[in-house]
């Protein structure tokens, strides 16, 4: 009997405009965001996933190789989330075979570096290809969004992505704003803590509306989104950097004023921010953005990446860094993990 196998590789992405909060609180499974978002794919934060459906398997299997670790069986929670998504996709095809899934991450997971984005975009693409679905980028983005990791839909497209909100699932997807060659930027991921974060992004989404500033943020976003799009299109780095810092602070202000408050930052986070501000006074330009975790992304022009990386690595609380450039999105490859 025929087997069905495919492997995909996909990058994490860093959001310049954050996805934080849902449009429809009554149907969270649709993952409809309350606002549009903008992101960039990261060349050295990658997930590779192989999916195979075969009559030779006696049961479903999910194995994950985390950053710096050997592959192991997924936890019950991880397994349930992965198989829920894969089984949903299987229902649209004519296959009832057991599945084997092996996934490998090149960077820390659950540490606020969008590992779920790279993981579920790779999983969706590999599963769809193994099942023989000839989906275009829009369809793949929609199906990836429905995995439960909304930001994963942005990793599907190459380079810089724009995820548009909508009340209709079929109109809520990510498309390309600019390709990966558009702008010579670098993203230096500053890892302060590589352990799994104590507060999940799901918790943050659920509590976002309890902040008294949540509606204020939504009112501010259209103007900020417009300005960031203009800065990307015009390659205006100083304006762009100032705006992404404002946006990161805005999102974390919602976290810190939710009920109960959520604090993703640690003492090292502030150390990096203050160092950046001091370096900018000397002409070394780098700007921070932070997702749901303590670790930072320092956005700079590629010409300044080496010196900034050296200085960041010298800070007391920095464990290590990962230097990225804009890159292509999710793609099918021939080198399987098993």
C-alpha positions as a Markdown table, in Angstrom:
| # | Residue | x | y | z |
|---|---|---|---|---|
| 1 | Unk | 0.0 | 0.0 | 0.0 |
| 2 | Unk | 1.2 | 3.5 | -0.8 |
| 3 | Unk | 2.8 | 5.7 | 2.0 |
| 4 | Unk | 2.6 | 9.4 | 2.1 |
| 5 | Unk | 5.6 | 11.4 | 3.3 |
| 6 | Unk | 6.8 | 15.0 | 3.2 |
| 7 | Unk | 9.2 | 17.3 | 5.1 |
| 8 | Unk | 8.9 | 21.0 | 5.5 |
| 9 | Unk | 11.2 | 23.6 | 7.0 |
| 10 | Unk | 9.8 | 26.9 | 8.4 |
| 11 | Unk | 11.2 | 30.0 | 10.1 |
| 12 | Unk | 10.0 | 31.6 | 13.3 |
| 13 | Unk | 8.9 | 35.2 | 12.7 |
| 14 | Unk | 9.3 | 38.4 | 14.7 |
| 15 | Unk | 6.2 | 40.6 | 14.9 |
| 16 | Unk | 6.8 | 44.3 | 14.4 |
| 17 | Unk | 3.1 | 44.8 | 15.0 |
| 18 | Unk | 1.9 | 42.3 | 17.6 |
| 19 | Unk | -1.0 | 39.9 | 17.4 |
| 20 | Unk | -2.5 | 40.2 | 20.9 |
| 21 | Unk | -6.1 | 39.4 | 21.6 |
| 22 | Unk | -8.9 | 37.8 | 19.6 |
| 23 | Unk | -11.6 | 39.3 | 17.5 |
| 24 | Unk | -14.2 | 36.7 | 18.5 |
| 25 | Unk | -14.0 | 35.7 | 22.1 |
| 26 | Unk | -16.9 | 33.2 | 21.7 |
| 27 | Unk | -15.1 | 31.1 | 19.0 |
| 28 | Unk | -11.4 | 31.1 | 19.9 |
| 29 | Unk | -10.8 | 28.0 | 17.7 |
| 30 | Unk | -11.0 | 30.2 | 14.6 |
| 31 | Unk | -8.0 | 32.3 | 15.9 |
| 32 | Unk | -9.3 | 35.6 | 14.4 |
| 33 | Unk | -7.0 | 38.4 | 15.7 |
| 34 | Unk | -8.3 | 41.6 | 17.0 |
| 35 | Unk | -5.9 | 43.6 | 14.9 |
| 36 | Unk | -3.7 | 43.3 | 11.8 |
| 37 | Unk | 0.0 | 42.4 | 12.3 |
| 38 | Unk | 3.3 | 42.7 | 10.5 |
| 39 | Unk | 6.3 | 40.4 | 10.8 |
| 40 | Unk | 9.7 | 39.3 | 9.4 |
| 41 | Unk | 10.9 | 35.7 | 9.0 |
| 42 | Unk | 14.1 | 34.7 | 10.8 |
| 43 | Unk | 16.8 | 32.8 | 8.9 |
| 44 | Unk | 18.4 | 30.9 | 11.8 |
| 45 | Unk | 15.3 | 30.1 | 14.0 |
| 46 | Unk | 14.0 | 27.1 | 12.1 |
| 47 | Unk | 11.8 | 24.1 | 12.6 |
| 48 | Unk | 12.1 | 21.0 | 10.4 |
| 49 | Unk | 9.2 | 18.5 | 10.4 |
| 50 | Unk | 8.7 | 15.2 | 8.7 |
| 51 | Unk | 5.2 | 13.7 | 8.4 |
| 52 | Unk | 4.5 | 10.2 | 7.1 |
| 53 | Unk | 1.2 | 8.3 | 6.9 |
| 54 | Unk | 1.8 | 4.6 | 6.5 |
| 55 | Unk | -0.1 | 1.2 | 6.9 |
| 56 | Unk | 3.1 | -0.1 | 8.5 |
| 57 | Unk | 2.5 | 2.1 | 11.6 |
| 58 | Unk | 0.5 | 0.5 | 14.4 |
| 59 | Unk | -0.3 | 3.8 | 16.1 |
| 60 | Unk | 0.3 | 7.6 | 15.8 |
| 61 | Unk | 3.7 | 8.8 | 16.9 |
| 62 | Unk | 5.0 | 12.3 | 17.7 |
| 63 | Unk | 8.6 | 12.9 | 18.5 |
| 64 | Unk | 10.3 | 16.3 | 19.1 |
| 65 | Unk | 13.9 | 17.2 | 19.2 |
| 66 | Unk | 14.2 | 20.5 | 21.1 |
| 67 | Unk | 17.2 | 22.9 | 20.8 |
| 68 | Unk | 20.3 | 21.1 | 22.0 |
| 69 | Unk | 18.5 | 17.9 | 22.9 |
| 70 | Unk | 17.9 | 14.5 | 21.4 |
| 71 | Unk | 14.5 | 13.7 | 20.0 |
| 72 | Unk | 12.0 | 12.3 | 22.5 |
| 73 | Unk | 8.3 | 11.5 | 22.7 |
| 74 | Unk | 6.1 | 14.5 | 22.8 |
| 75 | Unk | 4.4 | 15.3 | 26.1 |
| 76 | Unk | 0.7 | 14.4 | 26.3 |
| 77 | Unk | -0.2 | 18.1 | 25.8 |
| 78 | Unk | 2.1 | 18.5 | 22.8 |
| 79 | Unk | 0.9 | 15.3 | 21.3 |
| 80 | Unk | -2.7 | 16.2 | 21.7 |
| 81 | Unk | -2.3 | 19.6 | 20.0 |
| 82 | Unk | -0.2 | 18.3 | 17.1 |
| 83 | Unk | -2.6 | 15.3 | 16.4 |
| 84 | Unk | -5.7 | 17.5 | 16.7 |
| 85 | Unk | -4.4 | 19.6 | 13.9 |
| 86 | Unk | -3.2 | 16.7 | 11.7 |
| 87 | Unk | -6.4 | 14.8 | 12.2 |
| 88 | Unk | -8.4 | 17.9 | 11.2 |
| 89 | Unk | -6.4 | 18.0 | 8.0 |
| 90 | Unk | -6.8 | 14.3 | 7.4 |
| 91 | Unk | -10.5 | 14.6 | 7.4 |
| 92 | Unk | -10.3 | 16.7 | 4.3 |
| 93 | Unk | -8.5 | 13.9 | 2.5 |
| 94 | Unk | -9.3 | 10.3 | 2.0 |
| 95 | Unk | -6.6 | 8.8 | 4.3 |
| 96 | Unk | -7.2 | 7.0 | 7.6 |
| 97 | Unk | -3.6 | 5.7 | 8.1 |
| 98 | Unk | -1.6 | 6.2 | 11.3 |
| 99 | Unk | 0.9 | 9.1 | 11.2 |
| 100 | Unk | 4.5 | 9.4 | 12.3 |
| 101 | Unk | 5.8 | 12.9 | 13.0 |
| 102 | Unk | 9.3 | 14.0 | 13.9 |
| 103 | Unk | 10.2 | 17.6 | 14.4 |
| 104 | Unk | 13.5 | 19.4 | 15.2 |
| 105 | Unk | 14.0 | 23.0 | 16.4 |
| 106 | Unk | 17.2 | 24.9 | 15.8 |
| 107 | Unk | 16.4 | 27.4 | 18.7 |
| 108 | Unk | 14.8 | 27.3 | 22.2 |
| 109 | Unk | 11.1 | 26.4 | 22.4 |
| 110 | Unk | 8.4 | 28.1 | 24.4 |
| 111 | Unk | 10.8 | 31.0 | 25.3 |
| 112 | Unk | 9.1 | 33.8 | 23.5 |
| 113 | Unk | 10.9 | 33.3 | 20.2 |
| 114 | Unk | 7.8 | 32.2 | 18.2 |
| 115 | Unk | 8.7 | 28.5 | 18.2 |
| 116 | Unk | 5.0 | 27.6 | 17.8 |
| 117 | Unk | 4.9 | 29.7 | 14.6 |
| 118 | Unk | 7.7 | 27.8 | 13.0 |
| 119 | Unk | 6.5 | 24.5 | 14.4 |
| 120 | Unk | 2.9 | 24.7 | 13.2 |
| 121 | Unk | 3.6 | 26.2 | 9.8 |
| 122 | Unk | 6.1 | 23.4 | 9.1 |
| 123 | Unk | 3.6 | 20.8 | 10.4 |
| 124 | Unk | 0.8 | 22.2 | 8.3 |
| 125 | Unk | 2.9 | 22.3 | 5.1 |
| 126 | Unk | 4.4 | 18.9 | 5.6 |
| 127 | Unk | 1.0 | 17.3 | 6.3 |
| 128 | Unk | -0.7 | 19.0 | 3.4 |
| 129 | Unk | 2.1 | 17.9 | 1.0 |
| 130 | Unk | 2.1 | 14.4 | 2.3 |
| 131 | Unk | -1.7 | 14.2 | 1.8 |
| 132 | Unk | -1.3 | 15.6 | -1.8 |
| 133 | Unk | -3.1 | 18.9 | -1.2 |
| 134 | Unk | -2.2 | 21.4 | -3.9 |
| 135 | Unk | -2.8 | 24.4 | -1.7 |
| 136 | Unk | -1.7 | 27.9 | -2.7 |
| 137 | Unk | -0.1 | 30.3 | -0.2 |
| 138 | Unk | -3.4 | 31.8 | 0.9 |
| 139 | Unk | -5.0 | 28.5 | 1.6 |
| 140 | Unk | -1.9 | 27.2 | 3.4 |
| 141 | Unk | -1.9 | 30.4 | 5.6 |
| 142 | Unk | -5.5 | 30.0 | 6.5 |
| 143 | Unk | -5.1 | 26.3 | 7.4 |
| 144 | Unk | -2.0 | 27.1 | 9.4 |
| 145 | Unk | -3.8 | 29.8 | 11.4 |
| 146 | Unk | -6.4 | 27.2 | 12.4 |
| 147 | Unk | -3.6 | 25.1 | 14.0 |
| 148 | Unk | -4.1 | 27.1 | 17.2 |
| 149 | Unk | -0.9 | 29.2 | 16.6 |
| 150 | Unk | -2.2 | 32.2 | 14.9 |
| 151 | Unk | 1.2 | 33.8 | 14.3 |
| 152 | Unk | 2.2 | 30.6 | 12.4 |
| 153 | Unk | 0.3 | 31.8 | 9.4 |
| 154 | Unk | 2.8 | 34.6 | 8.9 |
| 155 | Unk | 5.7 | 32.2 | 8.6 |
| 156 | Unk | 4.2 | 30.7 | 5.4 |
| 157 | Unk | 5.0 | 33.7 | 3.2 |
| 158 | Unk | 8.5 | 34.8 | 2.2 |
| 159 | Unk | 10.2 | 37.8 | 3.9 |
| 160 | Unk | 7.9 | 40.4 | 5.4 |
| 161 | Unk | 4.3 | 39.3 | 6.1 |
| 162 | Unk | 1.1 | 41.2 | 6.7 |
| 163 | Unk | -1.6 | 39.2 | 8.5 |
| 164 | Unk | -5.0 | 40.8 | 7.9 |
| 165 | Unk | -7.8 | 40.5 | 10.5 |
| 166 | Unk | -11.3 | 39.7 | 9.4 |
| 167 | Unk | -14.5 | 38.3 | 10.9 |
| 168 | Unk | -14.6 | 35.6 | 8.2 |
| 169 | Unk | -12.0 | 32.8 | 8.4 |
| 170 | Unk | -11.5 | 32.6 | 4.7 |
| 171 | Unk | -10.4 | 36.3 | 4.5 |
| 172 | Unk | -8.1 | 36.1 | 7.5 |
| 173 | Unk | -4.6 | 35.2 | 6.3 |
| 174 | Unk | -1.1 | 36.5 | 5.8 |
| 175 | Unk | 0.3 | 37.8 | 2.6 |
| 176 | Unk | 3.7 | 39.1 | 1.5 |
| 177 | Unk | 4.4 | 42.8 | 2.2 |
| 178 | Unk | 8.0 | 42.6 | 0.9 |
| 179 | Unk | 10.3 | 39.7 | 0.0 |
| 180 | Unk | 13.4 | 38.7 | 1.9 |
| 181 | Unk | 15.7 | 40.7 | -0.3 |
| 182 | Unk | 13.9 | 44.0 | 0.3 |
| 183 | Unk | 15.9 | 45.4 | 3.2 |
| 184 | Unk | 19.3 | 44.6 | 4.7 |
| 185 | Unk | 18.1 | 44.2 | 8.2 |
| 186 | Unk | 19.4 | 41.8 | 10.9 |
| 187 | Unk | 17.5 | 40.4 | 13.9 |
| 188 | Unk | 19.7 | 39.5 | 16.9 |
| 189 | Unk | 17.8 | 37.3 | 19.2 |
| 190 | Unk | 19.1 | 37.9 | 22.7 |
| 191 | Unk | 18.5 | 34.8 | 24.9 |
| 192 | Unk | 18.4 | 35.6 | 28.6 |
| 193 | Unk | 16.4 | 32.5 | 29.5 |
| 194 | Unk | 16.1 | 29.4 | 27.3 |
| 195 | Unk | 13.7 | 27.6 | 29.6 |
| 196 | Unk | 10.0 | 27.4 | 28.8 |
| 197 | Unk | 8.3 | 30.5 | 29.9 |
| 198 | Unk | 6.0 | 30.4 | 32.9 |
| 199 | Unk | 3.2 | 32.4 | 31.3 |
| 200 | Unk | 1.9 | 31.1 | 27.9 |
| 201 | Unk | 0.9 | 33.4 | 25.1 |
| 202 | Unk | -2.6 | 31.8 | 25.3 |
| 203 | Unk | -2.8 | 33.2 | 28.9 |
| 204 | Unk | -1.9 | 36.6 | 27.5 |
| 205 | Unk | -4.5 | 36.5 | 24.8 |
| 206 | Unk | -7.2 | 35.4 | 27.2 |
| 207 | Unk | -6.5 | 38.2 | 29.6 |
| 208 | Unk | -5.8 | 41.0 | 27.1 |
| 209 | Unk | -9.3 | 42.4 | 27.3 |
| 210 | Unk | -9.1 | 42.8 | 31.1 |
| 211 | Unk | -6.6 | 45.6 | 30.7 |
| 212 | Unk | -8.1 | 49.1 | 30.9 |
| 213 | Unk | -5.8 | 50.1 | 28.1 |
| 214 | Unk | -6.7 | 47.3 | 25.7 |
| 215 | Unk | -9.3 | 49.4 | 23.7 |
| 216 | Unk | -6.9 | 52.3 | 23.7 |
| 217 | Unk | -4.3 | 50.1 | 22.0 |
| 218 | Unk | -6.7 | 49.0 | 19.3 |
| 219 | Unk | -7.6 | 52.6 | 18.6 |
| 220 | Unk | -3.9 | 53.5 | 18.3 |
| 221 | Unk | -2.9 | 50.6 | 16.0 |
| 222 | Unk | -4.3 | 51.6 | 12.6 |
| 223 | Unk | -2.1 | 54.7 | 12.6 |
| 224 | Unk | 0.9 | 52.8 | 13.9 |
| 225 | Unk | 0.5 | 50.1 | 11.3 |
| 226 | Unk | 0.3 | 52.7 | 8.5 |
| 227 | Unk | 3.5 | 54.3 | 9.7 |
| 228 | Unk | 5.4 | 51.0 | 10.0 |
| 229 | Unk | 4.3 | 50.0 | 6.5 |
| 230 | Unk | 5.5 | 53.3 | 5.2 |
| 231 | Unk | 8.8 | 52.9 | 7.1 |
| 232 | Unk | 9.4 | 49.4 | 5.6 |
| 233 | Unk | 8.5 | 50.6 | 2.1 |
| 234 | Unk | 10.7 | 53.6 | 2.4 |
| 235 | Unk | 13.5 | 51.8 | 4.3 |
| 236 | Unk | 13.4 | 54.5 | 6.9 |
| 237 | Unk | 15.3 | 52.7 | 9.7 |
| 238 | Unk | 15.2 | 55.3 | 12.4 |
| 239 | Unk | 11.5 | 55.8 | 12.1 |
| 240 | Unk | 10.9 | 52.1 | 11.8 |
| 241 | Unk | 13.0 | 51.3 | 15.0 |
| 242 | Unk | 11.2 | 54.0 | 17.0 |
| 243 | Unk | 7.8 | 52.6 | 16.0 |
| 244 | Unk | 8.6 | 48.9 | 16.8 |
| 245 | Unk | 9.8 | 49.9 | 20.2 |
| 246 | Unk | 6.6 | 51.8 | 20.8 |
| 247 | Unk | 4.6 | 48.8 | 19.7 |
| 248 | Unk | 6.4 | 46.3 | 21.9 |
| 249 | Unk | 5.9 | 48.6 | 24.9 |
| 250 | Unk | 2.3 | 48.9 | 24.1 |
| 251 | Unk | 1.7 | 45.2 | 24.0 |
| 252 | Unk | 3.6 | 44.6 | 27.3 |
| 253 | Unk | 1.7 | 47.5 | 28.9 |
| 254 | Unk | -1.5 | 45.5 | 28.2 |
| 255 | Unk | 0.1 | 42.4 | 29.8 |
| 256 | Unk | 1.3 | 44.3 | 32.9 |
| 257 | Unk | -2.2 | 45.9 | 33.4 |
| 258 | Unk | -4.2 | 42.8 | 32.8 |
| 259 | Unk | -6.1 | 41.2 | 35.7 |
| 260 | Unk | -4.1 | 39.5 | 37.0 |
| 261 | Unk | -1.0 | 41.3 | 35.6 |
| 262 | Unk | 1.4 | 39.3 | 33.5 |
| 263 | Unk | 5.1 | 40.1 | 33.6 |
| 264 | Unk | 7.1 | 38.5 | 30.8 |
| 265 | Unk | 10.2 | 40.7 | 31.4 |
| 266 | Unk | 13.0 | 39.9 | 33.8 |
| 267 | Unk | 15.9 | 42.0 | 35.1 |
| 268 | Unk | 18.0 | 41.1 | 32.1 |
| 269 | Unk | 15.4 | 42.4 | 29.7 |
| 270 | Unk | 15.7 | 45.9 | 31.2 |
| 271 | Unk | 19.5 | 45.7 | 31.2 |
| 272 | Unk | 19.5 | 45.1 | 27.4 |
| 273 | Unk | 17.0 | 48.0 | 26.8 |
| 274 | Unk | 19.1 | 50.5 | 28.8 |
| 275 | Unk | 22.3 | 49.4 | 27.1 |
| 276 | Unk | 20.7 | 49.9 | 23.6 |
| 277 | Unk | 19.6 | 53.4 | 24.6 |
| 278 | Unk | 23.1 | 54.2 | 25.7 |
| 279 | Unk | 24.7 | 52.8 | 22.5 |
| 280 | Unk | 22.3 | 54.8 | 20.3 |
| 281 | Unk | 23.7 | 58.0 | 21.8 |
| 282 | Unk | 27.1 | 57.0 | 20.4 |
| 283 | Unk | 25.7 | 56.3 | 16.9 |
| 284 | Unk | 25.3 | 52.5 | 17.2 |
| 285 | Unk | 21.7 | 52.0 | 16.1 |
| 286 | Unk | 19.7 | 49.1 | 17.3 |
| 287 | Unk | 16.1 | 48.9 | 18.4 |
| 288 | Unk | 14.3 | 46.3 | 20.5 |
| 289 | Unk | 11.1 | 44.4 | 20.2 |
| 290 | Unk | 9.9 | 41.7 | 22.6 |
| 291 | Unk | 7.3 | 39.0 | 22.1 |
| 292 | Unk | 5.6 | 37.0 | 25.0 |
| 293 | Unk | 8.7 | 36.2 | 27.0 |
| 294 | Unk | 11.8 | 37.8 | 28.5 |
| 295 | Unk | 14.1 | 37.4 | 25.5 |
| 296 | Unk | 14.6 | 40.3 | 23.1 |
| 297 | Unk | 15.0 | 40.8 | 19.4 |
| 298 | Unk | 17.4 | 43.6 | 18.5 |
| 299 | Unk | 16.7 | 44.9 | 15.0 |
| 300 | Unk | 19.6 | 46.6 | 13.3 |
| 301 | Unk | 21.0 | 47.3 | 9.8 |
| 302 | Unk | 23.1 | 44.4 | 8.6 |
| 303 | Unk | 26.3 | 46.5 | 8.6 |
| 304 | Unk | 26.0 | 47.0 | 12.4 |
| 305 | Unk | 25.1 | 43.4 | 13.3 |
| 306 | Unk | 28.6 | 42.2 | 14.2 |
| 307 | Unk | 29.5 | 45.0 | 16.6 |
| 308 | Unk | 26.0 | 45.0 | 18.2 |
| 309 | Unk | 26.2 | 41.2 | 18.6 |
| 310 | Unk | 29.6 | 41.5 | 20.3 |
| 311 | Unk | 28.3 | 44.1 | 22.8 |
| 312 | Unk | 25.2 | 42.2 | 23.5 |
| 313 | Unk | 27.1 | 39.0 | 24.3 |
| 314 | Unk | 29.2 | 40.9 | 26.8 |
| 315 | Unk | 26.2 | 41.9 | 28.9 |
| 316 | Unk | 25.9 | 40.2 | 32.3 |
| 317 | Unk | 22.5 | 38.5 | 31.8 |
| 318 | Unk | 22.9 | 37.4 | 28.2 |
| 319 | Unk | 23.2 | 33.7 | 27.8 |
| 320 | Unk | 23.7 | 33.6 | 24.0 |
| 321 | Unk | 22.5 | 35.3 | 20.8 |
| 322 | Unk | 21.2 | 34.1 | 17.4 |
| 323 | Unk | 21.8 | 36.4 | 14.5 |
| 324 | Unk | 19.1 | 36.3 | 11.7 |
| 325 | Unk | 18.4 | 38.0 | 8.4 |
| 326 | Unk | 15.1 | 38.1 | 6.6 |
| 327 | Unk | 14.4 | 34.8 | 4.8 |
| 328 | Unk | 12.0 | 32.7 | 2.8 |
| 329 | Unk | 8.9 | 31.3 | 4.5 |
| 330 | Unk | 7.8 | 27.7 | 4.8 |
| 331 | Unk | 9.0 | 25.3 | 2.1 |
| 332 | Unk | 9.1 | 21.6 | 1.3 |
| 333 | Unk | 12.5 | 19.9 | 1.3 |
| 334 | Unk | 13.8 | 16.5 | 0.3 |
| 335 | Unk | 15.9 | 15.7 | 3.4 |
| 336 | Unk | 13.6 | 13.7 | 5.7 |
| 337 | Unk | 14.3 | 13.4 | 9.5 |
| 338 | Unk | 13.6 | 9.6 | 9.3 |
